[in-house]
Amino acid sequence: MHDVPSSPGEQITARTLEFCRELRAGGLAITPARVIDALRALPHVDCTLPEDFRLALRLNLASSHADEIIFNRVFNRYFLGQDDGHSPSSGIRGESARGQLGHQPKALDQAVATAPEHASTQAHARAVDLTNRWDPAAPPLAQIIRELARRLATRPSRRYQSGRHGDRVDLRRSLRRSARYGLELLGLAYAKPKRRRTRLVMLCDVSGSMDAFNPFLLQLLFGLAQALRNSRTFVFSTQISDITAALRRRSSADALREIANTVRHWSGGTDIGAALAQLNRQVLRTGSASATVAVIISDGYDNGPIERIDHEMAALGRRVAKVVWINPMYGASTFQVRAAGLRAALPHVDHFLPAFDARALKVLVRELARV
């Protein structure tokens, strides 16, 4: 079963995500939060009018006159087929472009942020310059990531330890303390569960449909790997690669260069089932299931057998204590679960959460604290 955008709303959302990747390739720095804002704006404009569509995107994606010059050049080339020779031709051309923009339903009620270009099973063996996808101007995430790491990597034990507050009275310690005062209870002692370290295994989707969120996700992966020395991090598209050692580098620039040199399938197709199978059989065969949390970061678009995702997710649930699925597109106000791969996975997921910028990351931490 192939996850291909079918409705007009899904198609224009998919093209918008492709367009954002073209803008980034053209030199425009776009944060994941801006992509989400642009997608949120689409239902509120008449996309049958190209200038209204252009304005909605430009207001959210360009923040200076220099940005507008890049934006207009790439927009004209990508959507209207007017290539000025500044960059390679791609995207929608000529009459086809005007046709797609001219027949979109008003308000795009069905357009959601989960309809990127359809997943592909084709592998791409090429080097990707990840340093261009690292956003040095992004707000610092270190403090939030440390809190997230603490939430993900500690769990309550069956054993208890003394504490100033707790969910149970430590009767033995209370009596021992009262013995000094003739067994008169002047105050109660409490006990709280000990916290045990958890092994964290992260699996991040780096297929083409996730490119728009690379700047944020790279910071997240690097930060968690630095904060959790017992974690392991894998990236996948049509293949899966262990990037744990690279993320241990002290410098993010060194880490990005090493990852780019070793992961040659970045921005390729998607095979979630194969990645899960390899994770289950080669990584999670050893170690305590009760001490392991799996974190999957993906939009859920996939062209492999959906039954395989269902089977491997069920196996994953038996090998770990919790499964956390992070979908960057979940931040869109019109989000709906349309990807067949995501629909197959969700019954096996313990926590389904968004993360695409610092604010969403705080929500993720808060939700994990509640559960």
C-alpha positions in Angstrom: 0.0 0.0 0.0 1.5 3.4 -1.0 1.0 6.6 1.0 0.4 9.0 -1.9 -1.3 12.3 -1.4 -4.7 12.0 -3.1 -6.9 14.9 -2.3 -6.2 18.4 -3.6 -5.5 19.6 -0.1 -3.0 16.9 0.5 -1.3 17.5 -2.9 -0.8 21.3 -2.2 0.6 20.5 1.3 3.0 18.0 -0.2 4.1 20.6 -2.8 4.5 23.2 -0.1 6.9 20.9 1.8 8.8 20.2 -1.4 8.9 24.0 -1.9 10.4 24.5 1.5 13.2 22.1 0.7 13.8 24.0 -2.5 14.0 27.3 -0.5 16.5 25.8 1.9 18.6 24.5 -1.1 18.4 28.0 -2.5 20.0 29.6 0.6 16.9 30.5 2.7 17.2 29.5 6.4 13.8 28.0 7.3 13.1 26.7 10.8 10.7 23.8 11.3 8.4 26.2 13.3 8.1 28.4 10.2 7.2 25.4 8.1 4.4 24.6 10.5 3.2 28.2 10.5 3.1 28.2 6.7 1.0 25.0 6.7 -1.3 26.5 9.3 -1.9 29.5 7.1 -3.0 27.5 4.0 -6.5 26.8 5.2 -7.1 30.5 5.6 -6.4 31.6 2.0 -7.9 31.0 -1.3 -5.3 28.9 -3.0 -7.1 29.2 -6.4 -5.4 32.7 -6.4 -1.6 32.2 -6.9 -0.8 35.6 -5.4 -2.8 34.9 -2.2 -1.0 31.6 -2.0 2.4 33.2 -2.6 1.7 35.9 0.1 0.6 33.4 2.7 3.9 31.5 2.3 6.1 34.5 2.0 4.8 36.1 5.2 5.7 33.0 7.1 8.9 31.9 5.4 10.7 35.2 4.5 11.7 37.7 7.2 13.8 40.3 5.3 14.1 41.9 1.9 17.0 39.5 1.0 14.8 36.5 2.0 12.0 37.8 -0.2 14.3 38.0 -3.2 15.3 34.3 -2.7 11.7 33.4 -2.0 10.3 35.0 -5.2 12.9 33.5 -7.4 12.4 30.0 -6.1 8.6 30.4 -6.1 8.5 31.5 -9.7 10.8 28.7 -10.7 9.1 26.0 -8.7 5.5 26.8 -9.1 5.3 28.8 -12.3 8.2 27.3 -14.3 10.0 30.7 -14.7 13.6 29.6 -14.3 16.0 32.5 -14.1 19.1 30.2 -14.2 20.1 30.7 -10.6 19.4 27.1 -9.6 18.6 23.7 -11.1 15.0 23.3 -12.4 12.7 21.2 -10.4 9.2 21.0 -9.0 6.0 21.9 -11.0 6.4 23.5 -14.4 4.3 25.8 -16.6 0.7 25.0 -17.2 0.9 22.1 -14.8 1.8 24.5 -12.0 -0.9 26.9 -12.8 -3.4 24.0 -13.1 -2.5 22.7 -9.6 -2.7 26.2 -8.0 -5.9 27.1 -9.9 -8.0 24.2 -8.9 -7.5 24.0 -5.1 -10.7 24.1 -2.9 -11.1 27.3 -1.0 -9.7 27.2 2.6 -8.2 23.7 2.0 -10.3 22.3 4.8 -8.6 18.9 4.3 -5.0 20.1 4.1 -3.0 18.8 7.0 0.6 18.8 7.8 1.0 15.1 7.4 0.9 14.9 3.7 4.5 15.3 2.4 5.6 13.9 -0.9 4.7 10.2 -1.0 7.3 7.8 0.5 9.6 6.0 -1.9 11.3 2.7 -1.6 14.1 3.9 -3.8 17.5 4.2 -2.0 19.7 7.3 -2.6 23.4 6.7 -2.1 24.7 10.3 -1.9 26.5 12.6 0.5 24.5 15.3 2.2 25.9 18.4 3.6 24.3 18.3 7.1 26.1 21.5 8.3 23.7 23.4 6.1 20.8 21.8 7.9 22.1 22.9 11.4 20.5 26.1 12.5 23.0 28.1 14.6 20.4 30.8 15.2 17.8 28.5 16.7 16.9 29.1 20.4 19.1 27.1 22.8 17.5 23.7 23.7 20.1 22.4 26.1 18.0 23.0 29.3 14.8 21.5 27.8 16.7 18.5 26.4 18.3 17.8 29.8 14.8 17.8 31.3 13.6 15.6 28.5 16.5 13.2 29.0 15.7 13.0 32.7 12.1 12.1 32.0 13.0 9.5 29.4 15.9 7.9 31.1 14.8 7.4 34.7 12.0 5.2 35.9 10.6 4.3 39.4 12.0 1.2 41.1 10.1 -1.2 43.2 12.6 -0.3 46.0 12.1 2.7 48.1 14.4 5.3 49.7 13.9 7.9 52.4 12.7 11.3 51.4 11.3 14.5 52.9 8.1 13.7 51.0 6.8 10.6 49.5 3.8 8.5 48.6 4.1 6.2 51.6 5.0 6.5 55.3 8.3 4.8 56.3 7.0 3.2 59.5 10.3 1.7 60.7 12.2 5.0 60.4 9.3 6.9 62.0 9.4 4.5 65.0 13.2 4.7 65.2 13.1 8.5 65.2 10.3 8.5 67.9 12.4 6.3 70.2 14.4 9.3 71.2 11.3 10.9 72.6 9.8 8.1 74.5 8.1 6.6 71.4 6.0 9.7 71.0 5.4 10.3 67.3 6.4 13.9 66.7 6.8 13.6 62.9 6.5 11.0 60.2 9.2 9.8 57.9 8.4 9.2 54.3 9.7 6.9 51.5 9.7 7.4 47.8 10.6 5.0 44.9 14.2 4.9 43.9 14.9 6.1 40.3 16.7 3.7 38.0 18.6 4.4 34.9 16.9 3.5 31.6 18.4 2.5 28.3 17.2 4.8 25.6 17.1 3.6 22.0 16.2 6.3 19.4 15.2 5.7 15.8 14.9 8.8 13.6 13.4 9.0 10.1 15.7 10.9 7.8 13.8 10.2 4.5 13.0 13.1 2.1 9.7 13.8 3.7 11.4 14.8 7.0 14.0 17.2 5.4 12.1 20.3 6.5 12.6 19.3 10.2 16.3 18.4 10.0 17.5 21.6 11.7 15.5 20.9 14.8 15.9 17.1 14.8 19.6 17.3 14.5 19.8 19.5 17.6 17.5 17.1 19.5 19.5 14.0 18.6 22.8 15.6 19.4 21.5 17.0 22.7 20.0 13.7 23.9 23.1 11.8 22.9 25.3 14.2 24.9 22.9 14.1 27.9 22.4 10.3 27.9 25.6 8.4 27.7 23.8 5.1 27.8 21.6 5.9 24.8 21.9 4.6 21.2 20.8 6.5 18.2 19.9 5.2 14.7 18.7 6.9 11.6 16.8 5.3 8.8 15.3 5.8 5.3 15.5 2.7 3.1 18.5 1.6 5.3 19.4 2.0 9.0 22.6 3.4 10.4 24.0 3.6 13.9 25.2 7.2 14.5 25.8 6.9 18.3 29.5 7.2 18.1 29.3 10.3 15.8 26.9 12.0 18.2 29.4 11.5 21.1 31.7 14.1 19.4 32.2 17.2 21.5 31.7 19.5 18.6 28.4 19.4 16.7 30.3 20.3 13.4 32.5 17.3 13.8 29.5 15.1 14.5 27.6 16.3 11.4 30.6 15.8 9.2 31.1 12.2 10.4 27.4 11.4 10.0 27.3 12.9 6.5 30.3 10.7 5.6 28.8 7.5 6.9 25.1 7.9 6.3 24.7 7.9 2.5 21.0 7.2 2.4 19.9 10.6 4.0 16.9 12.1 2.2 16.1 8.8 0.5 13.0 6.7 0.5 11.3 5.1 3.6 11.1 1.6 4.9 9.9 1.7 8.5 9.2 -2.0 8.7 12.8 -2.9 7.7 14.3 -0.5 10.2 12.1 -1.8 13.0 13.0 -5.4 12.1 16.8 -4.7 12.2 16.3 -2.8 15.5 14.4 -5.8 17.0 16.8 -8.5 15.9 20.2 -6.8 16.2 19.9 -4.2 18.9 17.1 -5.2 21.3 17.9 -8.9 21.5 20.0 -8.3 24.6 19.3 -6.1 27.6 16.4 -5.8 29.9 13.1 -5.0 28.3 11.9 -3.3 31.5 14.9 -1.0 31.4 14.5 0.1 27.8 12.5 3.0 26.2 12.2 3.2 22.4 11.8 6.7 20.9 10.7 6.8 17.2 10.8 10.1 15.3 8.9 9.9 12.0 5.9 11.2 10.1 4.8 7.6 9.4 4.9 7.7 5.6 6.1 4.5 4.2 5.9 2.4 1.0 6.7 -1.0 2.5 4.2 -3.6 3.6 1.9 -2.1 6.3 1.5 -5.6 7.8 5.2 -5.7 8.5 5.1 -2.4 10.5 2.2 -3.8 12.6 4.2 -7.1 13.2 7.5 -5.3 14.1 5.8 -2.7 16.3 4.2 -5.6 18.2 7.6 -7.2 18.6 9.1 -3.9 19.7 6.5 -3.6 22.4 7.6 -6.9 23.9 11.3 -5.8 23.9 10.9 -2.4 25.6 9.1 -0.9 28.5 7.6 2.0 26.6 7.3 3.2 23.0 7.3 6.9 22.4 6.5 8.1 18.9 7.3 11.7 18.0 5.7 13.2 14.9 6.9 16.7 14.0 3.8 17.2 11.9 1.6 16.6 14.9 2.1 20.3 15.6 -0.2 21.4 12.7 -3.6 22.6 13.9 -5.3 20.5 11.2 -3.4 17.3 11.9 -5.0 14.0 11.1 -3.5 10.5 11.1 -3.6 9.7 7.4 -0.3 7.9 6.8 -1.0 4.2 6.6 2.3 3.4 8.3 1.4 5.6 11.2 -2.0 4.1 11.5 -0.5 0.6 11.7 2.0 1.7 14.4 -0.2 3.7 16.7 -2.0 0.8 18.4 1.5 -0.2 19.7 2.6 3.2 20.8 2.4 4.3 24.5 2.9 8.0 24.0 2.3 9.9 20.7 3.7 13.5 21.0 4.7 16.5 18.8 8.2 18.1 18.7 9.2 20.6 16.0 10.6 23.6 18.0 11.5 24.7 21.6 7.8 25.3 22.6 6.7 21.9 21.3 9.6 20.3 23.1 8.4 21.8 26.4 5.0 20.3 25.7 6.6 16.9 25.1 8.5 17.2 28.5 5.3 18.2 30.3 3.3 15.3 28.8 6.0 12.8 29.7 6.0 14.2 33.3 2.2 13.6 33.5 2.5 10.0 32.5 
